[in-house]
Amino acid sequence: MSTFVVVIIAIIALLVGAAGGFFLARKYMQDYFKKNPPVNEDMLRMMMMSMGQKPSEKKVRQMMQQMKNQGDK
């Protein structure tokens, strides 16, 4: 085989591997977030109580909004 054919096969294999890895990683992360969702309001209340704060509904919603805004940036 000529060197040109080997280089072309290597480039094609690299592109296929990168695309396959991307989609596998994407699928894995989607499944992970379904099983282990990010922080929700109940978790936030428990964290606030463990820190000695009394979680009012206003504080919980305010912190959730701040976390959402932080994630959007």
CYANA upper distance limits for C-alpha pairs under 8 A (distance plus 0.5 A):
  1 MET  CA      5 VAL  CA      7.14
  1 MET  CA      6 VAL  CA      7.67
  2 SER  CA      6 VAL  CA      7.18
  3 THR  CA      7 VAL  CA      6.74
  4 PHE  CA      8 ILE  CA      6.76
  5 VAL  CA      9 ILE  CA      6.66
  6 VAL  CA     10 ALA  CA      6.65
  7 VAL  CA     11 ILE  CA      6.70
  8 ILE  CA     12 ILE  CA      6.70
  9 ILE  CA     13 ALA  CA      6.56
 10 ALA  CA     14 LEU  CA      6.60
 11 ILE  CA     15 LEU  CA      6.76
 12 ILE  CA     16 VAL  CA      6.66
 13 ALA  CA     17 GLY  CA      6.48
 14 LEU  CA     18 ALA  CA      6.59
 15 LEU  CA     19 ALA  CA      6.67
 16 VAL  CA     20 GLY  CA      6.50
 17 GLY  CA     21 GLY  CA      6.44
 18 ALA  CA     22 PHE  CA      6.63
 19 ALA  CA     23 PHE  CA      6.89
 20 GLY  CA     24 LEU  CA      6.61
 21 GLY  CA     25 ALA  CA      6.48
 22 PHE  CA     26 ARG  CA      6.59
 23 PHE  CA     27 LYS  CA      6.62
 24 LEU  CA     28 TYR  CA      6.64
 25 ALA  CA     29 MET  CA      6.68
 26 ARG  CA     30 GLN  CA      6.74
 27 LYS  CA     31 ASP  CA      6.77
 28 TYR  CA     32 TYR  CA      6.58
 29 MET  CA     33 PHE  CA      6.63
 30 GLN  CA     34 LYS  CA      6.82
 31 ASP  CA     35 LYS  CA      6.86
 32 TYR  CA     36 ASN  CA      6.35
 32 TYR  CA     37 PRO  CA      8.34
 33 PHE  CA     37 PRO  CA      5.37
 33 PHE  CA     38 PRO  CA      7.61
 39 VAL  CA     43 MET  CA      6.44
 39 VAL  CA     44 LEU  CA      7.19
 40 ASN  CA     44 LEU  CA      6.77
 40 ASN  CA     64 MET  CA      8.22
 41 GLU  CA     45 ARG  CA      6.70
 41 GLU  CA     60 VAL  CA      7.11
 41 GLU  CA     61 ARG  CA      8.17
 41 GLU  CA     64 MET  CA      7.57
 42 ASP  CA     46 MET  CA      6.83
 43 MET  CA     47 MET  CA      6.69
 44 LEU  CA     48 MET  CA      6.67
 44 LEU  CA     60 VAL  CA      7.37
 45 ARG  CA     49 MET  CA      6.67
 45 ARG  CA     55 PRO  CA      6.25
 45 ARG  CA     60 VAL  CA      7.30
 46 MET  CA     50 SER  CA      6.63
 47 MET  CA     51 MET  CA      6.84
 48 MET  CA     52 GLY  CA      6.95
 48 MET  CA     53 GLN  CA      5.74
 48 MET  CA     54 LYS  CA      7.31
 48 MET  CA     55 PRO  CA      6.58
 49 MET  CA     53 GLN  CA      5.69
 49 MET  CA     54 LYS  CA      6.47
 49 MET  CA     55 PRO  CA      7.17
 55 PRO  CA     59 LYS  CA      6.87
 55 PRO  CA     60 VAL  CA      6.89
 56 SER  CA     60 VAL  CA      6.81
 57 GLU  CA     61 ARG  CA      6.64
 58 LYS  CA     62 GLN  CA      6.51
 59 LYS  CA     63 MET  CA      6.58
 60 VAL  CA     64 MET  CA      6.65
 61 ARG  CA     65 GLN  CA      6.61
 62 GLN  CA     66 GLN  CA      6.74
 63 MET  CA     67 MET  CA      6.65
 64 MET  CA     68 LYS  CA      6.61
 65 GLN  CA     69 ASN  CA      6.58
 66 GLN  CA     70 GLN  CA      6.58
 67 MET  CA     71 GLY  CA      6.67
 68 LYS  CA     72 ASP  CA      6.80
 69 ASN  CA     73 LYS  CA      7.10
